[in-house]
Amino acid sequence: MIFDRIVRSRRDLFLLFAACGVAGLGAGSWPATVLAQAAGGSPLKIGMIGAGREGGALGTLFVKAGHPVMFSSRHPEDLKGLVEGLGPLAHAGTVAEAVEFADVVMIVVPYTAMEQIGKEYGNALAKKALVIDVSNPVARRDGDDIVKWVEQQGGAGLATAKLLPGARIVRAFNAISYAKLAGDAHRQGELVAVPIAGDDPSAVAAASSLIREIGFEPVVVGGLAMGKYLVPGTPLGGEHTAAEIRQLVASLH
Ligand SMILES: NC(=O)c1ccc[n+]([C@@H]2O[C@H](COP(=O)([O-])OP(=O)(O)OC[C@H]3O[C@@H](n4cnc5c(N)ncnc54)[C@H](OP(=O)(O)O)[C@@H]3O)[C@@H](O)[C@H]2O)c1
C-alpha cells in the first residue's frame, strides 16, 4: 500500500510534509502543521469523544506517550477519577470542550451517536487535521437498522464519511479490545499491528505516527472503502502482526 510505504519513519513523514507543501497544504495550513508536529514528535492535543472502556484505554495510552488529552463525556464530572489518576496531561470536559481543545479527535462512541455528533460538531471536525474513528455499528447494541444503513453506504468508513462530511477520517483500533490495549502496547518481539483505512494522505500519516508512538504497528489497508473490514468479526479483527495483516488483506481482494 502506497501510504504504508511512505510513512514508515519520521523522515518519511517529513517528506510527506514537504509534499503537502507542493500540493498547497504547506506552511501555515492546519493539516500540514499537525503533520509537522507529528513528524517532529511534538505533543498533539487529543480530544476523546467517548471516554468509556475503549476511549478511556486509548486516551490513557496517548497520555502515557506524552500527549495532552481531553477526555469528554456528557457528564464530565464522572471522569474525575480517570483524569486524576493520569496526571497533569489528562483533562476532562464536555464534548464541545474536547472538540475545541483538540488538534486530533478520536471518536469512540456507540455508532448510534455518530449522526448527532456529525450534526453538532461536523463543521468543527471538518477543520481538524485528523479524526480517528474507532466506533463500530453493532446490531445487538445499535440495532439492525443502523447496521443495514451502514452496509448500504459501503461499510463503516464510508458511512462515517457521510455523517462527518469533509472530515479527514482514519479508521483505526476498531477490533482491538479495550481489555487488551494496555498489555499489547509496546509488546516485546513483534508489535501488534493496527489495520487502518483512510482517504487523506496527511491524516493517514499523522495517524500512523501516533499509533507507533503508543506502541503499535500501523498497517494501511486502503481507503475508507476498506473500513468495512475494520469492524469486529472480519478476518482483520483481533490481534495480528503486520505481516499477518498484509496477508489477510491480500486474501480479501
Ligand atoms: N469496548 C471495546 O473493546 C471496543 C473495541 C474496539 C472498538 N470499540 C467501539 O468503540 C465504541 C465505544 O465502545 P466502548 O466499549 O468504549 O463503549 P462504552 O464503554 O459504553 O463508552 C461509550 C462512550 O461513548 C460516549 N457517548 C455515548 N453517546 C454519546 C453521544 N451522543 N455523544 C457523545 N458521547 C457519547 C459515552 O459518554 P457519556 O459519558 O456521555 O455517556 C461513553 O464515554 C463502540 O462503537 C465500540 O464498538 C469498542
The ligand as an ORCA input file, in Angstrom:
! r2SCAN-3c Opt
* xyz 0 1
  N     -15.023     -1.998     24.020
  C     -14.118     -2.416     23.126
  O     -13.272     -3.307     23.421
  C     -14.083     -1.797     21.756
  C     -13.040     -2.138     20.865
  C     -12.991     -1.518     19.602
  C     -13.973     -0.613     19.227
  N     -14.999     -0.339     20.117
  C     -16.032      0.602     19.687
  O     -15.850      1.806     20.435
  C     -17.116      2.421     20.703
  C     -17.249      2.623     22.198
  O     -17.235      1.365     22.847
  P     -16.997      1.277     24.421
  O     -16.948     -0.175     24.732
  O     -15.882      2.151     24.840
  O     -18.387      1.888     24.954
  P     -18.712      2.486     26.375
  O     -17.778      1.955     27.420
  O     -20.173      2.274     26.567
  O     -18.437      4.058     26.206
  C     -19.209      4.802     25.311
  C     -18.757      6.251     25.370
  O     -19.477      6.935     24.366
  C     -19.969      8.158     24.917
  N     -21.194      8.559     24.219
  C     -22.318      7.837     24.031
  N     -23.230      8.548     23.349
  C     -22.662      9.764     23.111
  C     -23.101     10.935     22.466
  N     -24.320     11.024     21.902
  N     -22.255     11.993     22.400
  C     -21.034     11.922     22.967
  N     -20.553     10.832     23.606
  C     -21.370      9.765     23.680
  C     -20.220      7.843     26.357
  O     -20.147      9.077     27.063
  P     -21.202      9.540     28.189
  O     -20.397      9.564     29.430
  O     -21.593     10.884     27.720
  O     -22.320      8.538     28.214
  C     -19.052      6.931     26.692
  O     -17.911      7.677     27.046
  C     -18.173      1.468     20.120
  O     -18.554      1.894     18.836
  C     -17.440      0.144     20.050
  O     -17.990     -0.731     19.072
  C     -15.063     -0.894     21.354
*
